[in-house]
């Protein structure tokens, strides 16, 4: 038999085998699909390619720009010209984008802000550049347009004729399709792949790696594999030939096929199971433009109007009112192979994936209890029991709960709006009996103690009571309210048996009954085992020891070793409920219906969630920093800071919580767990700080941590340069003070020196005056001597004239000799020279200076100037010069002329200043 015939037979057998495998039955329990409408992400309606960064953030090529989602915040980064983005590729911290008319990349600046860099240059001036795909091979980035590839930027262009319909990188090789061929890039040219009839593979929408082969997905002609130069059809257990496929994605053995009109098809390539998702089971839109699996195997779908995230790894399946309009889930129970679902619209039963309504239950269901092999269902306006397929109605009075009584096998106790009522068993079955007298309390909550049969009832208005019934159960013999300051009225409570004792769940925490003291006490040990001291709205324990409880809008389960959280903000307040269909499945009531939890898968699906500090707002929006910003130094004026953080979790039903700590502040420890994504600090003092934030995983374990360091600078008056200025100022002040002190001391010394000089000058003046007086006295002595001698001369002359020559010749000779001696003394007295010398010594060589400057002055005129300098009067000067007073005045006048003094000039002052 020819080899090609053998190959054909193998292919036919494989096709028959695949066709014989039935498509996986569609069940009412649908996968968890998170819908992100255009209103939620606030951007364009159409989304194209999808990418994920190393941080786990999702990026979408959106009509309005690059769309980013970090699990909490949506951000749109518009391109210049607001062009539509058609492709995106995150590589490390760089996000490459391709758009209509340009391509480029986003990088982070020093503040962590995304900055766009255009890489297309002038390429769009030569041709219309529309980038539909972006690929990364090694260190090169390939931007695919309609006719070419641009490598890294517009400088290197790789033409691809006759055009590019689709491109993909598989096994690190670039594959390109056109209407003629499927080619692979070898070096710098495209080489056609042999063995491919392009007519069979036209309109290729995806090329994927599969078992060392190429898995080729076409829009209308199905799937093919290519290896060893051979193209083979790939059969799947569903008919897709009539579907217009638009995209495909592969993760492990799960293949997702996006369509233009029928949503997405999920194919298990190993087990050959097929699952369809469309608008009837979770999607917002039937048109899928792009599909991508993220690192957690979530399937992201870019729709014609919105985004969807199919959580394939999630252990939850949902029975939502949107797909199955049965109402909000109040309670559920598995009974005789059927799952009964109590909602706000009535009771439903699910059998083999089909749901049917139970007639006569057209109002809100309040309870589902199985007792003695019989199912009791209470509602607001009905009460019935189901035994096998037989339904018994007990009237139109609603019932909150039904409980058995220990020691009374034929009696049941029911609670309702009107109080407590007994049910008794007869040969005809159960019937409603008498009311319990003295109860009179609307009992939403009903719990019966095992040993004492004491009854606990509670409602929001009346509070919590413990009732003791009479032996015949017909009367209340004791009733006590147990509300207090620690457990006030006003809220519903839930009572259940946990670890063998009664536990009360309330918004004030968990309580237990202390029978020895007849009081309620806080159950601290159980709180520490669970969520700590917080508000609890529901608690129960399964036979295998798992404790289910509701806090802060989420359902939790714990077995003491591990902890899980689910359905955040999905529960019905005051109607939380959990039931088991088997040991592997739990049914939980939600606002939109019910959730089915695969408990074993839940234990295996836990993963690490990473926190990220996304934005830091400094001061009053004075500055904003972003992820991976450099450590800032913040001025004192802007010493308030706001942190916005998130976690890369895309399941809103998971209760991801955060804990934070500002190292360097007054905070001594981590904060309590919170779901808030924002923390703000105000009026921080100067110093170095580190803001830490960590996540608390849904299983209760401490997750990863991230931090951000920053420094608050001191105010200007406490800055280093201010301190330097202070030091300089202090030194300057010290110097100024020192200089002032030294100046003061010098002034004192100067004053003392001046005082000494003044004293010395005064002393000199005194000495001068004394010498002047001495000179005057000396000169006066001379004057008096001269006067005396003049008188003697006159007398001698007189004597001489009176003597006769005859009588006294000898006397005459003697007298003449006397007169000659007197004249000699008058003309050559040495006292005059001594006067000059003494005067010059006292008056700084006045006479010498006067003679040098005014040589025209005579000797007597110089002496007159000396006497005038001594401030002597004319009458005192006259005898000194041996002239008259008139002669002194005339001499003064001549001196003024020789000194060339003006008429107004004072001769005395002039001579004293000379």
Secondary structure, DSSP 4 states (H G I P E B T S, - for coil): --HHHHHHHHHHHHHHHHHHSPPPPP-SSEE-EEEE-HHHHTS-S-EEEEEE-TTS-EEEEETTEEEEE-SS-EEEEPPGGGPPEEEEEEETTEEEEEEBTEEEEEEE-TT--EEEEE--TTHHHHS--B--EEEEETTEEEEE-SSEEEESSTTSEEE-TT--SEEEEETTEEEEE-SS-EEEEETTEEEEPTT--TTTS-SEEEEEEETTEEEEEESSS-EEEEETTEEEEE--SS--TTS-EEEEEEETTEEEEEESSS-EEEEETTTTEEEEESGGGT-S-S-EEEEEE-TT--EEEEETTEEEEE-TT-SEEEEETTTS----EEEEEEETTEEEEEETTEEEEEETTEEEEPTT--S-EEEEEEETTEEEEEESS-EEEEETTEEEE--S---SEEEEETTEEEEEEEEETTEEEEEEEETTEEEEEEEPBT--S--SEEEE-TTT--EEEEETTTEEEEEEE-TTSSBEEEEEE---SSS-SSS--EEEEETTEEEEEETTEEEEEETTTTEEEE-HHHHHHTT-SS---EEEE-TTSPEEEEETTEEEEE-SS-EEEE-TTTS-TT---EEEEETTEEEEEETTEEEEEEHHHHHH------EEEEEEEETTTTEEEETTPPPEEE-GGG--EEEEEEES---TTS--EEEEEEETSS--SPPPPB---EEEE-SPPSEEEEEEEEEE-TTS-EEEEEEEEEEEPPPGGGSHHHHHHHHHHHHHHHHHHHHHHHHHHHHHHHHHHHHHHHHHHHHHHHHHHHHHHHHHHHHHHHHHHHHHHHHHHHHHHHHHHHS-TTT-HHHHHHHHHHHHHHHHHHHS-HHHHHHHHHHHHHTTSHHHHHHHH-TTS-HHHHHHHHHHHTT--HHHHHHHHTS-HHHHHHHHHHHHHHTT--TTS-HHHHHHH-
